């Protein structure tokens, strides 16, 4: 003990001598190193790598692109409690010293001597900033803690102090410092750890950020909550000692638990396919460097609540159809891979698990009635009722110990969960929602999972459109003088396909024929033969020309088979085309990015709605009326249960390879598609009605719940030259009296039938 005291005493004396020598020779040292120091004037244009942020409606964050996740803020944006916490924990004398602290350096020297030269330490905030900004120039590297480097650091810090105000230096520091998990600066750290801005931090949260500056990741609340709490309480104690807060406030804050609200792993963007489309546009226009380093802000019309509804609708829709194809043997067995059930870890288990989540689970044991599974630190029991959809009598028939499966959590209590068996669908699906009045894309899903496939089936997949083409050809028919009551005959028909071609014999999906029926009924029931007759009547070339009016990029081939939707289109194209019907014949070009600004807020570009005259307003209204009939009485009648003004069209491609539904209300148009990436059947009887429409209904139900007013629903407004007349639903004949088969039909003025 005496030896230790004597050693420390001698170290203190040595420190005093060194201090005197340091002060006496500082000018000479500065001269010796002056030619080997970095130019600090670069800080005049301080522009660190910052996050490019993509935001949706009301500024909702959709996603970010960055090498370093950083949001640069100004001095006044840093709240007092955070400023004081950082000063107290890191450099309480910051506003008094000139870049370095003799007392701190002497203390570091004593530690250095006592630890036999391992670490000089004792850095002020300005010295820390110097080390971070000019690491290469001053020779800072892991393991290099020489006094030569310390002297260079001090000299540069003094130059910084001479050139910049204290507030500027503190702001540089607050924006530059690394907080772990990819976050740089106090604003990004506040969002990472607490999902709020720096301005909104409580006292204990501010102290937490100040406390973890040193050894950031090791003291992160996501890694070591106990270490986080110790450092937070140290910062609070120092704040009280420095008079920044009262002792009572410090004690109250110390008693609070460490409650990080963020997620270091991250669940990714709520709209990854949408975000990737934005990224590709930005890279093509501004280059990759601008995306990842320049801090652009991209404003879009995406609605996060609708996007979440779209994600859920596609996921549940794909799972619903996939389950009808039966249970598939699990692809992985962790025991067979050499793991033990209790030691195995799934990446998803690192994030929160809540009711409604679909997560991986590993089977612990199976018997005739139950399967015990592990989901991270949760346990669950699957009974026959939890896997009823498999149509198997016993869990033992489909599962064994070690199988990695999917389950949907229905409830958690302590370390116990209740769950239902799920399975990852093999099918793919897509959904697009567009604002009729602006063309803004409100939601976009490009597939089952972005992690499984980056290919965007909403924008990149060219698929045969099936019967979704019929509103296009019936638009041509209405423009050429046909009406909703025009009689078409659904009967076996052979058509001349042209010179050198075999006769064309189209079939209806159900292989049946309905005989004479109105144009309205033909569309509502999606009859193929009447559609081919319309094309033959008008001429394929005339009908194909209408595709350009609706904005399709590729020319439609002018053949009779066009009536069955042999053309290939993207989901975004067909959804945009349909938006012309509720929008009085005006189609707005769909777009993702609205306004783009640089890091200083300067506007780089702004996209405004681009209206395109597609079809006449009166024709658009008649088609809207016809498509409302599809929902009210036709192949999409199940959507009528939503009790909302809706219209749309189902589509099914031969052999059930593609299922579509595109529909709208007065304000938005939504298209959905389901199929396999390979051209093969979805499954027996999986049509637009059975496969795609339920997915669309799920989305629209949530949309109506979020934005609808059932007491005052929107209406499809008719142009002034639309005439309404009661007609017989079956024959189309005008009626003058009451009839059980009467319907009110819409006609363009001058085309209505003459009353008897």
C-alpha positions, -999 to +999 in steps of 0.1 A: +000+000+000+028+024+009+046+016-023+015+025-043+011+058-025+047+066-030+044+057-067+014+080-071+032+108-053+062+106-076+038+105-106+021+137-094+054+154-090+064+143-125+032+156-138+038+190-124+072+192-140+059+180-173+031+206-171+056+234-166+076+221-195+045+217-217+035+253-211+070+266-216+075+249-249+041+250-264+051+277-289+080+257-301+060+225-304+033+244-324+060+256-348+075+221-352+042+206-361+025+235-380+034+222-414+020+188-406-015+198-394-048+197-414-065+228-427-094+234-404-110+259-428-128+229-443-152+233-414-164+265-430-184+244-454-190+215-430-212+191-449-210+156-434-226+126-450-263+129-442-294+107-446-315+110-477-350+108-463-381+097-482-413+110-466-450+104-473-481+123-465-479+146-435-441+141-434-444+104-424-409+088-427-410+060-453-373+052-455-337+064-456-306+060-478-273+067-461-237+056-456-239+073-422-273+077-407-272+114-398-296+143-396-278+176-393-295+201-369-286+236-356-275+247-322-309+260-313-325+226-322-305+209-294-326+212-262-310+225-230-313+192-212-293+174-239-267+202-242-262+202-204-261+164-202-233+162-229-213+190-213-216+175-178-206+140-190-179+150-214-165+185-208-181+207-181-155+234-187-161+236-225-172+272-225-142+283-205-111+265-220-094+272-253-096+238-268-077+218-242-077+215-204-044+215-185-060+199-155-075+171-176-043+165-194-024+164-161-049+138-148-045+119-179-007+121-175-009+107-140-030+078-154-005+073-182+024+070-158+005+048-135-006+026-163+029+026-178+021+047-209-011+030-221-034+060-226-031+097-225-069+104-225-084+136-210-099+149-242-121+180-243-151+181-266-130+201-291-103+175-290-128+147-295-142+166-325-107+170-339-100+133-335-132+124-353-129+149-382-091+147-388-082+111-377-059+104-406-042+137-406-032+136-369-023+099-370-052+086-349-059+049-352-069+021-330-040+014-307-022+047-315-025+068-284+009+083-285+017+117-270+028+129-305-008+123-317-021+140-285+000+171-292-013+173-328-048+169-316-044+197-291-029+220-316-057+214-341-082+219-313-067+253-304-070+263-341-106+253-342-113+273-310-096+303-325-116+302-357-151+292-345-175+302-318-182+277-290-218+272-302-205+263-336-180+238-322-206+222-300-230+219-330-202+203-351-197+178-323-234+171-317-238+163-354-206+143-359-204+120-329-211+083-334-238+067-313-236+031-324-259+010-346-251+032-376-264+064-361-243+096-362-253+128-344-278+135-316-308+137-339-303+104-355-295+089-321-327+103-306-347+087-335-328+054-332-331+049-295-364+067-287-382+072-320-385+109-314-366+141-323-339+155-300-363+184-291-387+159-275-362+141-253-370+138-216-342+145-190-335+108-185-334+102-223-310+131-228-288+118-200-289+083-217-276+098-250-249+117-231-239+087-212-233+063-241-211+086-261-181+068-247-180+031-259-213+037-277-223+002-289-210-015-257-232+008-236-262+008-259-295-001-242-300-027-269-267-044-260-261-038-223-290-020-205-272-022-171-242-004-185-265+022-201-281+028-168-248+033-150-236+058-176-270+076-176-269+079-139-233+092-140-244+119-165-273+128-142-250+130-112-226+153-131-255+175-142-265+180-106-229+187-095-225+213-122-258+229-113-276+221-145-304+204-126-315+201-090-306+171-069-343+162-067-346+161-105-315+139-108-328+115-082-362+113-100-346+107-133-322+080-119-352+061-106-367+058-141-361+026-160-340+026-192-368+025-218-354+025-253-383+026-279-363+020-310-351-011-328-314-015-337-321-044-360-349-026-378-379-041-396-371-022-428-393+002-446-430-002-445-429+003-483-397-014-496-409-018-532-420+018-533-388+030-517-367+010-542-385+027-571-377+061-556-341+050-551-337+040-588-352+073-599-329+093-577-298+074-588-306+078-625-312+115-620-287+126-593-262+097-590-255+073-561-232+098-543-261+123-539-284+096-526-261+083-499-242+113-488-260+145-497-291+144-475-318+149-500-354+150-489-380+133-512-416+141-506-441+116-518-478+110-516-475+076-500-499+071-471-483+049-444-517+037-430-528+027-465-495+011-471-498-010-439-533-020-451-519-030-485-491-050-468-516-069-447-541-074-476-515-089-499-500-111-471-533-124-459-546-128-495-516-149-506-518-170-474-555-176-479-550-190-514-518-208-505-536-227-477-562-240-501-533-259-518-525-278-486-497-279-461-461-283-473-434-301-454-411-276-436-380-269-456-357-268-426-351-290-395-326-274-371-317-307-355-308-322-389-286-291-394-267-298-362-284-273-339-302-280-306-337-267-304-330-246-273-298-231-288-312-222-322-317-185-329-338-169-356-330-133-367-367-123-363-366-132-326-343-102-319-373-079-326-405-074-306-430-101-309-466-090-305-501-104-312-508-106-349-472-111-359-462-141-381-429-154-369-407-184-371-410-211-345-390-243-339-408-275-329-396-289-295-418-320-294-449-335-311-475-361-300-509-371-314-527-340-301-502-312-297-469-298-309-448-277-284-429-249-301-403-223-291-404-187-304-373-170-290-380-169-252-417-177-257-433-211-257-465-221-274-487-252-278-502-260-312-533-281-310-555-296-338-576-264-336-545-243-342-538-262-375-573-270-386-567-256-421-542-285-429-570-311-427-547-334-408-560-353-378-528-352-358-498-328-355-476-359-357-488-363-393-471-331-405-445-320-379-415-334-361-390-321-335-366-296-349-389-284-378-387-247-384-422-235-391-442-203-391-469-194-366-492-164-361-492-150-325-526-144-312-517-136-276-487-134-253-486-136-215-453-137-198-432-163-216-462-181-230-479-175-263-509-188-281-504-192-318-518-207-350-498-227-376-489-207-408-468-213-438-449-191-462-469-188-495-452-197-527-475-174-547-467-138-555-490-108-554-490-070-559-512-040-551-512-004-562-534+024-550-536+057-569-552+090-560-577+096-589-573+134-587-535+138-585-520+105-598-500+101-566-492+065-557-507+061-522-496+025-516-475-001-535-467-037-528-445-055-553-445-090-540-449-113-510-416-102-495-389-077-505-363-099-488-373-129-508-374-110-541-366-074-551-385-078-584-414-054-583-445-071-597-464-038-596-441-020-621-418-046-637-440-077-643-457-078-677-487-101-674-516-109-696-545-088-684-574-112-690-609-097-687-596-065-672-593-054-708-631-055-713-638-020-700-613-007-726-631-023-755-665-014-741-654+022-739-648+021-777-682+005-781-700+033-761-681+059-781-692+043-814-729+044-804-736+012-785-754+016-752-758-004-720-790-019-734-776-030-767-783-067-771-754-091-776-758-128-781-738-152-760-737-184-781-711-207-797-695-187-825-667-192-850-649-161-862-628-157-893-593-149-881-580-137-914-561-151-944-540-182-936-553-184-900-575-211-886-610-201-875-612-185-840-635-202-815-634-184-782-650-199-751-665-186-719-648-194-687-676-216-675-680-232-709-717-222-709-738-197-729-764-173-718-781-164-751-793-128-757-783-104-730-776-067-727-742-052-730-744-044-693-751-080-684-723-092-707-698-070-689-712-078-654-709-115-660-676-111-680-688-131-710-661-136-736-681-143-768-701-111-766-668-092-761-653-108-792-684-098-811-680-062-801-644-062-814-655-078-846-683-052-849-660-022-843-629-035-859-598-047-840-577-017-851-603+008-838-604-009-804-566-013-802-562+025-807-580+031-774-552+015-754-530+045-762-558+068-749-555+050-715-518+054-713-506+018-720-470+018-732-472-011-756-494-013-786-523-037-784-522-062-812-554-057-833-567-093-831-601-106-820-583-124-791-577-089-776-612-094-761-598-121-738-569-100-726-539-116-743-520-083-741-493-079-714-494-049-691-481-039-657-503-035-627-494+002-624-505+007-660-539-009-657-546+007-624-538+041-638-560+034-669-590+026-647-586+058-628-599+077-658-633+063-653-641+079-620-622+110-629-645+122-657-623+107-684-591+124-672-562+101-664-535+116-641-500+103-648-490+082-618-460+094-599-440+086-568-417+115-560-433+149-557-408+175-544-371+169-539-349+193-519-313+193-510-298+193-474-304+231-472-340+229-482-334+243-517-359+228-542-343+206-568-374+196-586-412+194-581-436+171-598-471+184-603-502+164-613-501+158-651-537+154-665-542+135-697-574+135-717-582+098-720-619+096-729-650+117-730-665+125-696-699+111-706-684+079-718-664+076-686-696+080-666-714+053-685-685+029-680-684+038-643-721+029-641-715-004-659-686-013-637-707-005-606-729-032-619-700-057-618-698-050-581-735-049-574-747-078-595-717-094-613-684-112-608-674-089-580-707-090-561-689-099-528-675-064-527-710-050-525-710-060-488-687-030-481-717-007-486-697+019-504-698+034-540-675+010-557-669-002-593-644-025-609-636-055-630-623-090-623-598-106-647-587-142-651-561-155-676-564-190-693-555-219-670-558-196-640-523-183-643-531-147-634-559-133-612-568-096-613-592-071-598-590-034-605-616-012-589-623+023-576-644+047-557-647+084-565-613+092-549-589+063-553-583+034-578-568+002-565-554-027-586-544-061-573-527-091-591-520-126-579-500-154-596-467-172-599-436-157-613-435-187-637-464-190-661-483-218-643-517-221-626-525-206-593-548-235-585-581-250-594-609-224-598-586-196-586-600-167-606-601-130-603-632-134-582-619-161-558-582-151-555-577-114-563-610-098-552-608-108-515-574-092-513-588-060-528-618-061-504-595-064-474-576-033-485-607-013-493-624-022-460-594-007-442-594+024-465-631+030-458-625+026-421-597+051-422-611+078-445-647+070-453-678+086-439-706+061-441-732+088-433-719+109-463-702+087-488-687+102-519-707+101-552-698+095-588-710+128-604-726+126-638-720+151-666-749+172-677-756+152-709-763+119-691-799+108-692-813+083-667-841+060-677-858+030-662-853-001-683-860-038-680-828-054-666-830-085-688-842-071-722-830-035-719-864-022-730-876+011-716-903+009-689-931+033-682-945+017-651-935-004-621-916-036-627-897-061-605-870-062-631-866-024-635-832-007-632-822+029-638-798+030-667-774+058-677-773+069-714-754+096-732-781+121-743-794+111-777-786+074-774-814+065-749-841+042-762-875+056-771-902+049-746-932+029-758 
